[in-house]
Amino acid sequence: MKTQRKFFLLLAVAIATLAFNTVAQYRFEVKDIDFDKIKKETLDKDSRYYYPKLVRSFKSNDTIMNFEAYRMLYYGFVFQEDYNPFRSVTLANQDEVEDLYYKQNLNRDECDRIEEFAVMALDNNLFDIDQLNNYIYALKQKKKYARAAVRQYRLDKLIAAIMSSGRGTQNEPWIVIFPEHEYNIVNLLGYVAQDHIELDGGIDCIKAVKIDDSSKAKDFYFDVAMMLRETARKFPEDFYPPSSNYDDDDD
């Protein structure tokens, strides 16, 4: 039920904010993600792309980060100690706040609660695109347009950074570091997922149809190889069961 609720929340907010239309105004070059370079730069304290510096810049109320910095910020997270793309955290008052997403004509107090929850969720996961959208929505409802614009800019740049990694095709898939970002991108492009297929080589295929016309179908491809590789390295017990479990097979 939670998954279904989260999906409808994402779909409603994505359509309401038209985030992808805003992203389209930014021009970016599609180019390979050099993870070796990203690892070196984001772990080097003397680098302009040292990861704590990137996080501080992203959280500040300005828009000085260049596009390469956004790519470093997003893809560099896989090399940070707290990276765990499959971590699930239930936050205080989560059910209560989620109920507000379906309510019309929110009052100021309700908008404050959505904003406060979004801030708390983003402290837990800087790349929670759902909550970035919710934060922007709450600010706009409160007519805090300047603050909303800064956060919309950040969201647009993050999405553009992901989309600069490929073209969403089987030969040039988009590289993501969180599984839910596959669905975020598909929704923002105006589609809704119908099926999820895992292919060889760490490639996922999302089969989708247009939100406003289910007769129009399209397949979107995502590269999750680095996400799986780093998760397996950090949490081998979740990926590689103890060999004793297979003793019977060897007899």
N, C-alpha and C positions, 0 to 999 in steps of 0.2 A: 504493500500500500504506500509506503514511504517513497519508493522509487517512482511510482505512478504520480504521486503528488508533486515530487520534485520535477518530474518531466513537464507536467502541465504548468508549473510555475515558470520554468525556464522558457517554455514556448510562449507563454503570455507576455513575459517581460521582453523577450527578444523581439517579438513583433511590435510591442508598444514603443520600444526605444529605437527601433530601426538601426541598430548598431552597425550592421554591415554596410548600409548605405553611407554612413559616416566614414567607415574604414576605406571605402572605395575612393574617397577623395585623395588619399595619400598614395603617392607613387613609390613603389619599392621594387628592388631587383630580386628576382627569384635566384637564389644561389645556394650552393651546398653549405651544410652546417659542418664546420671543422671542429669536432669535439675535442681533439687534442689541443688545438689553439685555445678554445674556450676554457678548458681545464687549466691550462698554464696561466692564462690571463686572470681568471677569477680567483685563483689561489695565491697569486703573487701580490704581496702587500704593497709593492712599489708600482703596481700597474694601475692605470686609470680605471681599469675594469675590475679591480679587486672587489669581491662580492659584497662585503659589508658597505663599501662606498656606493655600489649600485642600489642596494636596498635603501640606504639613507636618501639618495636622490629620488628614488621612486616614491617614497613616502612623503617627501617634502611637497609644499604647495606651489611648485613651479613646474615648468615644462622644458627644462634645459637639457634633458637627456637626448642624445642623438639616437638614430635608429639602430646603429650597431650596438649601442649600450642596452637597448631593449632585447636584442637577440642574445647578448651576453647574460643579461639578467634572467631571461626565461630558461635558456638551455644550460646556463651555468649552475642552475639549482640542483641538477642531478649529481653534482660533485660536492654538495654540502651535506654535513652530517645529519641534518634533520630531514633530508629528503626521503619521503616514503609515499609514493603515489597511491598506495592502497590503504593508507591509514583512514580509519573512520572514527570520527569524534562526534559525540552527541553533546551539544552545548545547552546551557541552562535556558529554560523557557522556549526551547526550539519549537515544540508543537504549538504553543500558544502564539508565537510570532508567525509561524507558517500559516496559521488560520487567517491572518490579516491579509495575506496576499490575494485572497479571493473576495475580499470585501470592497465594495464600491464606496466612494466618497469618504476616504479616510480623514479622521480629524488630526490635529497637530500632535496630540499625545501618541496616537497610533503610528504616525510617521516617525516620531522620535524613537519608538520601540523598534521599528524596522531598521532605522539607521544604527541604533545602538547594537542590535544583533549583528548587522552586517560588519560593523567595525570589529566586534569580537570574533566573528568568523574569519575575517581577513587577517587578524592577528595570528590566527591558527594556521591559515593557508593564504599566502599573499596572492596566489593565482586562482582563487575561487571565482571564476567568471560569473557564476550565478549571483554571488553576493556582491560583486562589483556592480552588476546590473541593478540589484535591489537597492544598493547604496545610492546610486544615481537617481533611481526612481523616487526614493524617499526625499532626496534633496530637491528635486524638481517639484514635488508635491508641496514642499515647504517654501517654494519660490527662492531657494538658495541657488540661483542659476550659475553664478560664478564658480562656486564650489563644485557644482555638478559638472560644469564644463571641464574643469581640471581633471576630474575623475573619468569623464567620458574620453578625454584625450588619452589618458593612460590606458584605458581599456582598448581603444582603437589601435594604439600602438602595439599592445600585446598581441592582439588578434592578427595584426599585420605582420608581426614578427614570426608568428606561427606559419602564416600563409606564405611568407617569403621563403620557406624551407622547401617548397615544392609546388605542384599544381593540382594535387588531389587525385592524380591518376595512378594507375598501377606502376608505371615506370617512374613517375615522379610524385611519390606520396608526400603528404604533409607529415612532418615529424612532430609528435606530441610527447609530453612528459607526464601527462595525467590522462587516464582513460576517459574521464568525462569530457575532456576537451574535444574528443572526436564528435560527440553529440552537440557540444556548443557550436562548433564550426558548421556542422550540417544544418542546425536550426537557424543560425544566423544567415545562411545562404538561402533560407526560405524552404527548407526541406524538413521532413520528419523521418526518423529512422524506422525501418520495417524489419531489418534483420542485421545481425552482426556475425561476420565470418572471419575466423582466424586462418590466415594463409601461412605458407612457409616463409622463413626468413624474417619473422617479426613484423609481418604486414597484416593489418586489419582492413577488412572491407565492410563499409556500412552501406547497405542497400536501403535507399530512401525514395520517397515520393514527395512531390511538391505539396506544401501545406494547403494551398488553395486549389489544387488540382491533382487528385490522387492518380490520374491516368498518366501523369508525367513522372517517370522513374529515372533514377540516376544512381550510379555507384560511386562512392567516395573512398579513397584509399589513404591509410595512415601508417606511418612507420613507427612502431613502438619498440624496436629492437633495443635502443639505448635504455629506455625505461625498464624493460625486463632485465637487461644485463646488470644494471646498477642495483636493482631491487634484489636480484639473485645474489649479487656479491655481498650486499649488506645484510640480507635476511635469508641465508642459504637453507635454514631449517624449513622455510615456507615453500621452497622450490625443489629441494632435494631431500626426500624422506630418508631416514636412517636405513643403511643397507640391510640391517637385520630384518626389515620388513619384507625382504625379497629372498630370505634364506630358503624358504620352501621351494622357490622356483629353481634353485640351483641343484636340488636333489634329484 
